[in-house]
């Protein structure tokens, strides 16, 4: 322990602020194998915590997550379609603490002092660590588009974090007039779940087709192209003809400003007053990562792809949506895959062994209607110091695939959800 750190720990102990966390010992390392603290109990953080304990049960693992109930974004578009309930997406942390001995603290990390390997919880107690994993997901960039802030989100839900926002958007869809117009505003990339807005268009389309067949859905998109575009467009024309219209950036589809009180969206050339406005704002890494200096000017966190360690602060791994892992998309599968790799690296380094090289993957199913799904898959490895997609392992479901394949992929999508939940939280 360096001198600066020892002095700081002594000073904090004297103030009584070092021991106020009921579940965790104040001093570090309690275990000879080391203490790893993980910020964020989403797909990245929960998976990393579990796999660290799998790899070495001697490592003390503390998971800090404010929510007792975590609602998964994956499958939250199905709630809008009436194909799933919100409670069915709820995850808790009891299995992680009971089965794996992970210390789960329901609190918010409010500061990180990387130089002395300390973090602050709830603006109060300080906790020392040997290794830190930061996996806080995303934060919304308010006022991008202009006028879209936390208050506006109560009128024009983003529903880009599952929970009350999902419920609000679903309720608005149910309450809108039968011949109403729904708009989805898509921000410029990068954002969480690149195919997510287009899956949402399908599933809102499914709801409208069942309950309000005279309604229309308008996508105002700040991008020209998008993930699985051909297969999505085929699904729109097969399942929702004349219902879904998309305006890309070349048609001035990017929303620049909103007026939440009048449900109006403004692009460079037009103004759209709609019945339901689902505004997905621009995003950046979770707030704690940005305020601690883990993010660069892009708002996302650069990492060394051979370890997923921050290139800006020492001994901190950044995982999941918060990190820059291009070309790997920001998805739950990718977060889960990165988390297992980081657990291998941390366990190896704490044991003074050589860590492995990364081998990562992503699979993302999109559901367009009951019995109709398709997917994209990618495998990734390190090449000349950067993450590269393996061209031979990249696949998107084919066009004109026929009902059997779409139905099979719909079944696979349910299997994917059940298994990633078990793998990350079970
Ligand atoms: P998160 O899941 O957001 O978890 C981060 C956690 O950190 C949160 O629980 C938060 O409370 C906590 N946290 C934040 N700040 C702090 C702090 N200061 N202290 C302590 N804790 C903190 N991906 C797929 O693979 N397949 C899909 O089908 C899919 N569908 C999607 C559909 C939608 C509509 C959306 C929006 C996303 C979808 N995704 C999907 C993407 C997926 O949800 C994300 O990529 C995934 O949740 C990222 O995991 P994460 O752990 O990085 O972040």
Boltz pocket constraint, residues with backbone or C-beta under 6 A from the ligand:
constraints:
  - pocket:
      binder: B
      contacts: [[A, 39], [A, 40], [A, 41], [A, 42], [A, 43], [A, 44], [A, 45], [A, 64], [A, 65], [A, 66], [A, 67], [A, 70], [A, 72], [A, 73], [A, 74], [A, 75], [A, 76], [A, 77], [A, 107], [A, 108], [A, 109], [A, 110], [A, 135], [A, 136], [A, 137], [A, 138], [A, 159], [A, 160], [A, 161], [A, 192], [A, 193], [A, 196], [A, 286], [A, 287], [A, 288], [A, 319], [A, 320], [A, 321], [A, 322], [A, 330], [A, 331], [A, 332], [A, 333], [A, 334], [A, 335], [A, 363], [A, 364], [A, 365]]
      max_distance: 6.0
